[in-house]
């Protein structure tokens, strides 16, 4: 049995939540390994929608252990709020079914304030963050001044740690004319919340190592998408962590040998939230159609997503940078009824054709997609559970995407309902 890593192969919002939930039935443990509560997952189970931002998707399934790994940055107040929202829907999240890595860095109110201030000051150069404090929290982690979950267990040492953190942040705030943070108040708020957070804290790497040794099946759940990776994405319009599959090892505390099958969640068209290059964006009737049919609004922010045609160049590149073994193709039903469907198969940059996304921000803005056009289909694919339920032209579209990106379809999702899924290859059997 292989452990499975699930990553988004585009800019996020590919439908990872449903696929992870579907796979979690076959897993023993579900692990979040990067990002924070800026990532939104929507699960629809028996007609009930569950909106998750920080918690692993496995928490809604009884009998599964969920783990928030050390690669995640954790807002403790947002964490408790999400636990409370799920409790109101009848889902109990307790230390028995959720472990929070004790070496995970915390997101504090000052991080959210800094994030929002930077975005507001950037004007037309804004990156388009969720203003949840994710980036500033990662900065403090790398700067070796972060407050971590384990620090909450040592209240006597908190004032010195907070002083070291504020030596940096208050200097920034003085520079922009903002009021300085009162260290005593911050320490008091951390001491106040500690008893509610610490019961979840544990040595996640050790727990996972023992589970692997015992033959448990582990599902690693990525957030955002590979094109938002801090190294391999459309920099600087990216998130503040590595979102490619390789981060599953570092962000959970397991070695790379623990990573087995890599499943890339791939939408049958392309969307993006926020700023940054988007070669196949369609600002006309087709883009409006895709947004309307696909209900393309952000789970976390509610922002309308930008929509466009499938970009085989980008997904092919992600297949390589994440080592994707197979894809889960989602939202095929959104394309139902289109007379024609376009696919970007290469780019044109300054008159020359290229087969990859250039690293330069300027070049990314200048590239033009080169399209192929396929005939669409008029019959519905919604709710299909076998290949025989699909229109012939839809099958032709899927097979052509496989050729273009260099990876087979392992799963095909035809609606938000978890059972409306065609299984081609079980990743856990690899």
KAZI-V526617 format. One record per run of one state. SS is the DSSP state (~ for helix, > for strand, _ for the rest). FROM is the first residue (numbers start at 1). LEN is the number of residues. If there is no record, write none. Layout:
BEGIN
<<SS/FROM/LEN> <SS/FROM/LEN>>
END
This chain:
BEGIN
<<_/1/3> <>/4/5> <_/9/7> <~/16/9> <_/25/4> <>/29/4> <_/33/2> <>/35/1> <_/36/5> <>/41/5> <_/46/2> <>/48/5> <_/53/4> <~/57/4> <_/61/4> <>/65/4> <_/69/3> <>/72/4> <~/76/13> <_/89/9> <>/98/4> <_/102/3> <>/105/3> <_/108/1> <~/109/17> <_/126/8> <~/134/9> <_/143/5> <>/148/1> <~/149/5> <_/154/1> <~/155/21> <_/176/7> <~/183/18> <>/201/2> <_/203/1> <~/204/10> <_/214/4> <>/218/4> <_/222/4> <~/226/3> <_/229/18> <~/247/4> <_/251/5> <~/256/3> <_/259/2> <>/261/7> <_/268/2> <>/270/3> <_/273/8> <>/281/1> <_/282/3> <~/285/10> <_/295/2> <>/297/1> <_/298/6> <>/304/1> <_/305/1> <>/306/3> <_/309/1> <>/310/2> <~/312/10> <_/322/4> <>/326/5> <_/331/1> <~/332/4> <_/336/4> <>/340/10> <_/350/2> <>/352/3> <_/355/6> <~/361/6> <_/367/1> <>/368/8> <_/376/11> <~/387/3> <_/390/2> <~/392/14> <_/406/2> <>/408/6> <_/414/3> <>/417/1> <_/418/3> <>/421/3> <_/424/3> <~/427/3> <_/430/1>>
END
